[in-house]
Amino acid sequence: MKRLQILFFIISISFALPAQTPLTKPLVDTAALTGMATRWNDSFAEWDIFTTETESRGELRLTSVAQDDWSRWQYRIGEGVGTIRQKWPDNPNEWEARGDNAIATARTIFRNNFREWRVTDGTHTVTLRTRYQNLAEDWAIGSERHGWFEMYTAYEGDLRDWIVVDELSDEVPLPMRMLLGFLVVYHSTPKL
């Protein structure tokens, strides 16, 4: 009789407890990017990042300025932090962004053509390209499935200030958004 009571108790508790739901939201809310600007007028090694949420202003900076190694970067937006690095030494055709339990990768579609990139996090895949082949001041992706992303200079010919139109789906993680912005500023600006 006692075993039957225990069994009845366990069954009744299992129906009363709510089921566990998987984590569907990213650990850090993904605020849309609105702009990027160099922190200093004479260097492209440190960037301020602006988002739709004023308290989520962030930064992108070169990890080792003194060593003149442009292959490793760090970013921070609000509580979201991560790294962007060249995936293989001496191969600028592949980059990787890590942060917030997500990894995004970028690869040139055609080797050594740095004006067209395939960017993915394993779930979302987009193609980032310059709008005009001979002008690196306007980049965009357009995806019916994932939304719209565009970056262009605030002032023609001035590569220090960028406007970002980030209308990507909320499901696109922060490392992938950061990798898109990084590819634009990295491949459009001089390394000084």
Secondary structure per residue as TSV (DSSP state, phi and psi in degrees):
chain	resnum	aa	ss	phi	psi
A	1	M	-	360.0	-40.0
A	2	K	H	-64.7	-39.1
A	3	R	H	-63.5	-38.7
A	4	L	H	-64.6	-38.0
A	5	Q	H	-66.9	-41.1
A	6	I	H	-65.3	-44.0
A	7	L	H	-61.7	-43.6
A	8	F	H	-62.4	-40.2
A	9	F	H	-63.6	-45.0
A	10	I	H	-64.9	-41.9
A	11	I	H	-65.2	-42.2
A	12	S	H	-67.4	-35.6
A	13	I	H	-69.2	-38.5
A	14	S	H	-64.2	-32.0
A	15	F	H	-77.5	-25.9
A	16	A	H	-81.1	-27.9
A	17	L	S	-78.7	138.5
A	18	P	-	-71.3	147.9
A	19	A	-	-71.4	148.6
A	20	Q	-	-75.5	138.9
A	21	T	-	-110.1	143.1
A	22	P	-	-67.8	156.0
A	23	L	-	-72.3	112.9
A	24	T	-	-105.9	-21.1
A	25	K	S	-94.6	148.4
A	26	P	-	-64.4	158.9
A	27	L	S	-63.9	-30.3
A	28	V	S	-119.9	130.6
A	29	D	-	-58.6	137.3
A	30	T	-	-93.2	99.5
A	31	A	-	-80.1	141.9
A	32	A	-	-69.5	140.4
A	33	L	E	-76.0	144.4
A	34	T	E	-123.8	-18.9
A	35	G	E	-174.6	161.2
A	36	M	E	-139.6	139.2
A	37	A	E	-145.6	143.9
A	38	T	E	-65.3	143.9
A	39	R	S	-73.5	-34.5
A	40	W	S	-121.6	148.0
A	41	N	T	-70.5	-21.2
A	42	D	T	-110.9	16.1
A	43	S	-	-147.6	142.1
A	44	F	S	-108.6	21.9
A	45	A	S	-93.0	-13.6
A	46	E	E	-135.1	131.2
A	47	W	E	-127.4	142.4
A	48	D	E	-94.5	139.4
A	49	I	E	-116.0	134.5
A	50	F	E	-115.1	142.7
A	51	T	E	-129.4	175.8
A	52	T	S	-67.2	-23.1
A	53	E	S	-100.8	119.2
A	54	T	G	-61.8	-31.0
A	55	E	G	-78.4	-6.7
A	56	S	G	-100.5	26.1
A	57	R	-	-61.5	143.6
A	58	G	E	-138.7	-166.8
A	59	E	E	-147.3	153.4
A	60	L	E	-130.4	126.1
A	61	R	E	-144.3	150.3
A	62	L	E	-66.7	136.3
A	63	T	E	-71.3	-44.7
A	64	S	E	-127.8	84.1
A	65	V	T	-65.5	-40.9
A	66	A	T	-63.9	-31.0
A	67	Q	T	-87.7	-2.3
A	68	D	T	56.4	39.3
A	69	D	E	-104.0	104.3
A	70	W	E	-90.8	16.3
A	71	S	E	-99.1	-2.4
A	72	R	E	-134.1	128.3
A	73	W	E	-133.2	158.8
A	74	Q	E	-128.0	146.9
A	75	Y	E	-133.9	157.1
A	76	R	E	-148.2	128.6
A	77	I	E	-135.2	114.1
A	78	G	T	58.1	-122.5
A	79	E	T	-91.7	-7.3
A	80	G	E	-81.9	125.8
A	81	V	E	-129.2	155.4
A	82	G	E	-174.4	-176.0
A	83	T	E	-129.5	153.1
A	84	I	E	-129.1	129.6
A	85	R	E	-145.6	155.6
A	86	Q	E	-69.5	128.2
A	87	K	E	-66.6	-39.0
A	88	W	E	-126.8	139.5
A	89	P	T	-59.4	141.2
A	90	D	T	61.0	22.1
A	91	N	E	-133.9	91.5
A	92	P	E	-76.7	7.5
A	93	N	E	-83.6	-8.9
A	94	E	E	-135.9	131.6
A	95	W	E	-129.9	156.7
A	96	E	E	-139.1	135.2
A	97	A	E	-116.3	134.5
A	98	R	E	-128.7	140.9
A	99	G	E	165.6	154.5
A	100	D	T	51.9	41.8
A	101	N	T	58.9	32.2
A	102	A	E	-139.0	151.2
A	103	I	E	-128.7	132.3
A	104	A	E	-123.5	142.0
A	105	T	E	-125.4	152.4
A	106	A	E	-132.7	139.0
A	107	R	E	-141.0	138.3
A	108	T	E	-64.0	144.2
A	109	I	S	-72.7	-41.5
A	110	F	S	-118.4	130.5
A	111	R	T	-51.1	129.6
A	112	N	T	65.3	15.8
A	113	N	-	-102.7	96.2
A	114	F	T	-85.9	18.1
A	115	R	T	-107.3	4.3
A	116	E	E	-148.9	120.8
A	117	W	E	-129.1	143.6
A	118	R	E	-103.0	120.4
A	119	V	E	-118.4	132.0
A	120	T	E	-146.7	154.8
A	121	D	-	-118.6	13.7
A	122	G	S	96.5	-27.8
A	123	T	S	-109.8	-43.1
A	124	H	-	-110.8	135.7
A	125	T	E	-132.9	129.5
A	126	V	E	-135.3	161.4
A	127	T	E	-115.5	119.8
A	128	L	E	-101.5	130.4
A	129	R	E	-149.1	159.0
A	130	T	E	-72.7	147.4
A	131	R	E	-72.5	-34.2
A	132	Y	E	-124.2	131.3
A	133	Q	T	-59.9	-32.6
A	134	N	T	-102.2	10.9
A	135	L	E	-134.6	117.9
A	136	A	E	-96.4	25.0
A	137	E	E	-101.5	3.9
A	138	D	E	-147.8	114.6
A	139	W	E	-124.2	150.9
A	140	A	E	-159.4	156.4
A	141	I	E	-130.0	148.2
A	142	G	E	-136.3	118.5
A	143	S	E	-136.5	121.2
A	144	E	T	-60.0	-32.4
A	145	R	T	-81.9	-37.3
A	146	H	T	-113.5	-7.9
A	147	G	E	106.7	-161.6
A	148	W	E	-121.6	142.5
A	149	F	E	-145.2	128.7
A	150	E	E	-142.4	143.2
A	151	M	E	-133.4	133.9
A	152	Y	E	-148.5	157.4
A	153	T	E	-70.4	143.9
A	154	A	E	-68.2	-34.5
A	155	Y	E	-130.2	129.2
A	156	E	T	-56.2	129.3
A	157	G	T	85.7	-7.9
A	158	D	E	-106.7	104.2
A	159	L	E	-84.1	8.8
A	160	R	E	-87.4	-22.2
A	161	D	E	-127.2	126.3
A	162	W	E	-123.9	138.9
A	163	I	E	-95.9	135.1
A	164	V	E	-117.9	126.8
A	165	V	E	-106.8	98.3
A	166	D	E	-107.9	96.5
A	167	E	E	-116.7	36.5
A	168	L	E	-74.1	158.0
A	169	S	-	-59.1	147.7
A	170	D	T	-62.3	-17.8
A	171	E	T	-75.8	-18.1
A	172	V	S	-72.4	120.9
A	173	P	-	-73.7	160.1
A	174	L	H	-55.7	-44.7
A	175	P	H	-58.2	-34.5
A	176	M	H	-71.2	-40.2
A	177	R	H	-62.8	-43.3
A	178	M	H	-65.1	-38.3
A	179	L	H	-64.9	-39.0
A	180	L	H	-61.0	-49.6
A	181	G	H	-62.8	-40.6
A	182	F	H	-61.6	-47.5
A	183	L	H	-57.3	-39.1
A	184	V	H	-64.9	-54.3
A	185	V	H	-69.5	-35.6
A	186	Y	H	-64.8	-44.3
A	187	H	H	-91.1	2.3
A	188	S	H	-110.5	-11.8
A	189	T	S	-118.8	155.7
A	190	P	-	-71.4	158.2
A	191	K	-	-96.5	80.6
A	192	L	-	-146.8	360.0
